[in-house]
Amino acid sequence: MNRPSARSSKSRTPSRNATTHAYPRSARLGETLREVLADELVRIDDERLEFVTITRVDVDPEMNRGIVHFDSLSGEDGDDPILEAFTDHRKRLQSAIAKQVRAKKTPILSFRPDDVIRSAERIEKILRENPSPSREATVNEDNYVQKKIFVDEPGLDDLETDDAAFDSDVDISGEA
């Protein structure tokens, strides 16, 4: 029976220092912090935080600081009271993280509205307000966008559509 020796370079189990995760430790910690903070928000009795969602937590690689991104149903108008409420409850949130997360240190939290969600909402609003190009244009087989021509469009009377307008005696083959 062939067993690998203790000094073999091909170990069957990864070492303690080997990373077996597909994304960095700071990202994993950020996701854990998001879950802990979301659970703690439910326990906080503050009406300013009633309809607030923690969308993500960005943690720096040294794990010293964490930026908590949030969104709320009140939109941009409710950001100031929400930021004030997070400032009031920051110590409680830090304490909840320290109790629930196994880490050498707890990142210092700062709070910001989630600009990604706000940008997406602005884009959706613009798309809703402007007509879809598919109503006015089509894509031909060469992947070029062509404007559709509707029969009832003004100015179509000026177009020459009579076949008699074309000279049938003209040779287009290039031969004389």
N, C-alpha and C positions, 0 to 999 in steps of 0.2 A: 504494500500500500504506500503510495507516494503522498507524503504530507509536506506542505511547505515548511521550511525551517523558520525559526523565530526571526532570523535575520533577512528573510526574503523581502524583496522590494515590493512584491505584489501582495498586499494585505487584503484580506477578504472584508474587513470592516473598516470604514473610514476612521481616520484619527479624530480626536476631539476637536482639533483646530480646523478640520476640513469643513467647508461650507457645502451643504447638500441642498440648499434652497435656491430657487430660481431667481429670487430678487434679494436686494441687500437687507441687512439687519435693520437699518434705519427705517426702511419701508415696512418691514414686518412690525416694528415697534409702533410706527405711526398708525397702522391698522388696529393694533391692540389698544392704543390710546383712544382712538376714535370710538371703539366699542365701550370702553370704560367710561369715557366722558358722556356718551349717549345714555348709558344706564344711569349715571349720576344726575344728568339733567332731568330725568323723570322724577327723581327723588327731591329735587330742589323745588320748594314752593315759592316761585316768583313768576308772576303773570307776564313779565317781560320776556321770559324764556319759554313760554307756553308752546308756541308754534315754531320753534327753532330746531333745525336739523344740523347736526355735525356732518359735513360732507366729506372732509378728509383732514388728516393731520400730517403736516410735513415736518420731519425731524431731521436736523442736520447730521452729517456723518459722525460727528463726535458725540452726538446725543445729548448736547447741552441745552438746546432750545427746540421748542416745538411750536409751529404755527398752526393754530386751530382755525380751519375754514368752516364757515357756517352759512346757512341760508334760512330765510324765514318767509312765511306767507305775507308778511307786511312789506316785503321788498326793501328798496333802498330807504324808504321813509322811516322804517323801524330800526335802522342800523345803530343810531346813536344810543337809544335806550338799551338795546341788546348788548352793545359793547360795554355800557355802564354796568349792566347786570353781570356780565362775565367778569369785569374788574372786581365787583363786590364779592363774587363767589370764587375767585381764582384760588385762594388758599384751600378752600374746601375741595375743589377739583384736583389740585395738586396732591392733597392728602389722600384722596380716593385712589389716585394713580399709584402713589407710594405704597398703599396697602395691598393693591390688587396685582401689581406688575412686579415680577421678579427681575429687578435690574439694580446695578450698582448705584445709579443715580437717577433721579427723576428730572426729565427735561423741564426747563422753565417755559411756561406757556404764554403765548400771546395770541390774540384773537383778531380775525379779519373776516370780512364778508367774502364769500366765494365769488371771485370775478369770472370764473369759467362759466358758472351757471348763469350769471347775469348777462354775459356776452351771448350765450346760447339763446337766452330769452329775447335779446335785442334782434338777433338774426332771425329768429322765428317770427317776430313781429314784422320785420321788413318783408319777409317772404309772404306773409299773409296779406300785407297791404299792397303788394305789387302783383300784377297778374302773372300767372305761370307762362313761361315762354312756350310751353308745349301747345297752348291754345293758338298762338300766333305763328308758330314755326314748326317745321318738321326736320328730321335729320334724314338725308338721302343715303343711298348705299355707299357713298364715299365718305360718310361721316361729316358732311358739311351741313350746317344749319341753313335751311331755306325758308323764307317767309311764305306763309300760305297766302294764296290769292283767293278772295271770296268774290262771288259773282256780284254781290250787292255793294261792293266797295266803290266809292266815287272815283272817277278817273279811268275806269275800265273802258268807257266808250271811246277813248282815244286810241286804244290798242287796235291794231290791224289784225283781224283774225281770218280774213277771207283768203282761201287758198289761191284765188285768181290773182292775188297780188304778187305771187311768186312767179318768176319767169321760168318756164319749163324748158326753154331753149338753152339755158346756161349750162355748160359742161363743167361739173365740179370734180371730175376725175383727174384733171391735170393734163389730159391729152388734148392736142390741138385739132 
